[in-house]
Amino acid sequence: MSTNRDDPRRRELITRGYCVFEDVLDRPMLDELTHVTEALLAGYAPEEAERVRYQGSNVPVAYQDPVFPRLFARPEVLEALGALGFADPKWWSAFLLSKPPHAPPLYWHQDWWAWDDPVSADPVPPQVFLMYYLTDTDRENGCLRVIPGTHRRRIALHDALPDAHTEKTHNAALDPESPLFARHPDEVDVPVKAGDVVIGDARLLHAAHGNRTDRRRSLLTLWYFPAYAALSEPVRAFIAGHAPEPPPGLPETEEGGRFERLIPRYAGSAEPAAWNRTPGIHLGTLPVPV
Ligand SMILES: O=C(O)CCC(=O)C(=O)O
C-alpha cells in the first residue's frame, strides 16, 4: 500500500470524518481475538456491565495478552494509516466494547477531549479511532451510525449532548426519547464485515444501533494520533503523561520493537492541556468543503 495524499479514503476521512478499509484482519487473527476477548468478557462483573450497558462492556485492553500489542502494531494497520498519509502515528489506548444479545443502542457522542486547543479546528484529525468488529455488523446486531461532517461542523445536536461516557450521559440516556438516541436526517449506517476496520475522527458524532439478535457483537476500538508530531506541546504532554508504558521485555521482540515506535513520548516542559470534551469555538459552523 503506498502513501498517497490523493487516496479517496483520505479525502473521505477529512471531509466526512470516517472511512473503511476492508479485509485488514485475517481469519486466524479474528479467531485469536475472539478467543481472548471472550475470556476477558467471561470475567466481566455484571454490575460493571450494567453500568456501561449502552456500550455493552468497556474493558481497557493493552498488555493482558500478547495478541493486543500485535494488533496495535500490525503491519496491515500501519500500512492503512500510511496510505492515508500518516507515516508516524502513535497509539494511545484500546477498549473492548461488546454488546450482549438484546443490548440497547449506544447514544450519540464524540470523543475528542482537547477542545480548547486550536488543533481542534484542523482538517486533519488530531485523533482517530480504529474500530475492528469481530463479527459482521448490520442494523440488526448494532452497527455503527455516524453523522458525516460533524467532526468539523456544529449541528444542533452538539448542544443537546452531555460529555460522552459520563454519569450525566448515562442518566440522560435513561430516557429512550432523549435526543441522545434520536434519528438524524443526515445519519448513515456503517455496516462492516469482520476483519474490516473503520477509521474515524475522534470529533465525529457517532452512535450504534441496539443489538436485537441472540448473538454477541464485539468490537475492539483502538485510539491513535495519526499526526502526533503536529500536535501542540500541551496536547502531547497530556497524551504522553497518560500513555500506558509497555511491560519490560516487550521491545526486545520484532513485534515489540514495532510497537515501541508507536508509544507517544514528550520530553518538553509544557503544562499538559486541559481535558475538555465540550466542543467550543474551534468547532466550525460552515459546511465542510469537499
Ligand atoms: O459500539 C459501537 O459500535 C461504537 C462504540 C463507541 O463509539 C463507544 O463506545 O464510544
The ligand as a Gaussian input file, in Angstrom:
#p B3LYP/6-31G(d) Opt

LIG

0 1
 O      -20.372000       0.129000      19.699000
 C      -20.043000       0.783000      18.729000
 O      -20.268000       0.395000      17.568000
 C      -19.357000       2.129000      18.904000
 C      -18.735000       2.251000      20.267000
 C      -18.355000       3.622000      20.667000
 O      -18.264000       4.532000      19.890000
 C      -18.087000       3.885000      22.109000
 O      -18.336000       3.020000      22.935000
 O      -17.626000       5.004000      22.429000

